[in-house]
Every structure is written in structure tokens, then in C-alpha cells.
Amino acid sequence: MTQTVSPRHHDIADDLRRQITTGRIKPGERLPSESGLAGQYQVSTATLRSALAVLQGEGLVEKIHGKGNFVRHRLRKIMYVGGWGTLDPWTAAETALRVTDRATAIEASGHLAALLRVPNGSPLTEFLSISYQGESPHSLARIYVPRDLERTEPFGDGPPYMRTETSFAVLSPLSSEIRETVSARLPTPDEASTLRINPTLAVLAITRVAADTAGRVVEAALLVFPGDRVDAVFTTHHVIDERQTQG
């Protein structure tokens, strides 16, 4: 009597990957239910979910709570322009990003209070911006401004690509110095959930602090981009001492 051996999760991942890359299952298409796929491959639901986790980690599949698993549209890269603290408008336009914005009154505490150099409990406004390519979250920004410096309309109007650029840019017109710290790390659970990415996928995290001419911090921003969706570009301008060119 021949015994049927159930495929392991990586075999299932290989088969689904092949169907996705060959176009048999198209971008945006919903996969069958997890119980349905488990029955199709004759494995447990746990084994099936392990296979889907592999594809989620590769960015091929995303799980949307309450809706199911979908084949991802390949998200295009954008460019973050360091020093200017903004997104490159050309790549933002090419990617056709749209942005949702939300402003919330909060109080400074812990690391955030240290970044802004204000006492714990100081009143702040948090501007949360999430960009989307189609229906898929692309990147997010949290920008914090002391309440007394808050602009009435920080995001402005205009075409979608201009709103994208503005939503991730330095908001304060008072800034004269921008310091940015860039690190590659794993996302927090909240970031992974918001961006619908596997928690093992590295993100590029940019902490940006802007100060005015007197040295007061006028805003702090925490920007998070999945590592395969952004190029961060920094340009250094060397100042030539005119005294050395004379004589």
C-alpha cells in the first residue's frame, strides 16, 4: 500500500510562487481560503500558514485582516532626499502614491521628549502620514511638532505627488538645521501591522530632527520604509575657503 506524503510548507511555497511568477495567479488576486488551500495540498492549516508566511516574507503575498491573502502588486521604489528631509517628487509621481493624514494631540514622554528637548508632558501634535500604492501601504511617517509651533494646515493642497512629498517633508518653516539618523532594523509589531509586512523584513528607519537658528528643536520625525521600497540619497557640499584660492 502506497502512503501519500504531504508536501512540506516550502514545497507549497514553491508551488504558489511558481503560479504567481508565471502569472497564473495575478497581482491583486485573492488566494483561496487557508482551509481551502490546506485541503488542496492535504496539509494542516498550520503547515499552510507557514508556507504563506514564506511568501509574505518575500513580499509576494500580503494578508489583509478580515479579507484574506492576496498576491501583492510589486511596489516601486521611491527616493528619500537626505538633507532636504523630503521625498523626491519625480519618484513619488512615478509611483502614483496617495497619502492619508491624521493629526492627534499628545504629550511628550521618554525618547520623544528627549528628541524634542522638552519636558515630559509638554503638549505636542502628532501628524501620522501613511502612503499607499494602490491599496497596499508603502511607507509611513510620524512627525511631532510642539503645539505652540503647529501650523494650521501642515499638508497643503495640490496634486497627489505634491501631497506625498509635503506629508513626509519637514513641516516647520522655522527650521534651519536638519539632522538625520538612518538605521536598518526590524519593524516594530505596530509598523509591521500598519505596512502589512512580515516582521522579519528589514526596514529603513530615519529619525529626523529639525532646529531653528536659535537651536530650538521645532519638529522631530520618525520615518519608516520597507527596505525594498526606498533609496535614501545624501549629498555633501564642500565649502571652499576663498582665502586658499587667492594669492
CORSUL-V217234 format. One record per helix or strand of 3 or more residues. SS is the DSSP state (a for helix, b for strand). FROM is the first residue (numbers start at 1). TO is the last residue. If there is no record, write none. Layout:
# CORSUL-V217234
SS/FROM/TO, SS/FROM/TO
This chain:
# CORSUL-V217234
a/9/21, a/34/41, a/45/57, b/61/64, b/68/71, b/78/81, a/89/95, b/97/107, a/110/116, b/123/133, b/136/146, a/147/149, a/160/168, b/177/186, a/189/195, b/202/211, b/217/226, b/230/233, a/242/245
